[in-house]
Structures are given as structure tokens and as C-alpha cells.
Amino acid sequence: MVTREHRTRAAALLRIIAAYDGREYDDFIVTAFATGIAKYEHIPDTDWQAAITDWYLSPGVRRITVGDLCAAAVKTYRVRTKADTIGELEPSNKRVPKPAGFDRLVREMTIIVREFHAQGATPSNEDVLREWARRAQKAA
């Protein structure tokens, strides 16, 4: 929900944008920007201002849209807070356990691929799986 605070914040940011591109903004544009800002109210004004400045100082400048501003502000915020680092939610150093018999399966398929190569053929994944299934059925 867009509050008066969001509209005030959007109007202040639009004044900065107007200084860069010389546009004038009506009430509809203020509401559109306020709606975008309302989704990311945890981002401080300094990050919004830095995002606008970075946008207009980058080469190939075009007029900033609500989506562009929000994406740039989120990026600036994440870089500043280092929120993009691994382990933001939980440590990622936990290894996923291998299924039972995985190492045996890899060895068997490696042998099949080597046999194909020895015959001068390059097998597809389907060829390897088909041959492995045939051998497994024969062994059972």
C-alpha cells in the first residue's frame, strides 16, 4: 500500500531524476514510483540516490523507469550490505549425500563409455544408459 511517506520519498527522488533528464512529472508518475518504492521500503534513501546517480552516469544513458530504479536500488543495497554473499540464508558448505551405489554406477558407465571409444564410437547419453540397462538386465 502506498502511503504519504512513500509519495514524499518518490517525489524527492523524482526531483533528483528531473535534474538529470529535465522531465516534469505528474501525479501518475509520482504514484508509480511510490508504488515501486513501497515494495522496497527497507532500502534507505542513500541507496536510492546512489542508484539514480549510477544510472545516469553510466554510458548509454536512457530515461530511468520504475523497474530500472528499483533494480538499481536493490543492487546498490545488496552490494553495500554484502547481501549477495553465499550463506545469506544458511551455510552452503553442507554436502548433499550421494545416493547408495552412486560410485558403482559412475564406474560402470565410465567403463561403457571407454568401450565405445575403443570401438571408435562416441556414445550419446541415451546409448550409455541403454547399454547400462542391458547389462544390468543381463546380470539379474
Buried (B, 14 or more C-beta within 10 A) or exposed (E): EBEEEBBEBBBEBBEEBEEBEEEEBEEEBBBBBBBBBBEBEEBEEEBBBBBBBEBBEEEEEEEBEBEBBBBBBBBBBBEEEEEEEEEEEEEEEEEEEEEEEEEEBEEBBEEBBEEBEEEEEEBEEEBBEEBBEEEEEEEE
